[in-house]
Amino acid sequence: MRVDSRLKPSRHQIHGRGAFDRPEFLRQGALQIQFHAPVRWENIRPPFRISAQLEAPIIVWGRDDRCWAFLHDFDERGIRLILDACRQATLERRGPYANPFSGGR
């Protein structure tokens, strides 16, 4: 595979739907564009979701769930922000009973 030296290095990590290591079921519909380490929080566009349909947890985002990256490919700040967003969603879903021992705060 020949790489164009004029492209930015961050573009080299993105594999498209025709990449050699894409199984057929990933070439159609969702999960078409994989981001490779290091993936940053700024690379994803909320809303995102966590999926376990591959061998490890993945973060899926974008129109029609086209973009994805393994959770372990995110940098430390990205993982922390993803977990904070999950924690916030859990607290919002539970409502006022989310933390019964907080003393009403």
Beta strands, then each sheet from edge to edge (+ up, - down):
strand 1: 33-34
strand 2: 48-51
strand 3: 58-61
strand 4: 67-70
sheet 1: 1+ 4+ 3- 2+
end
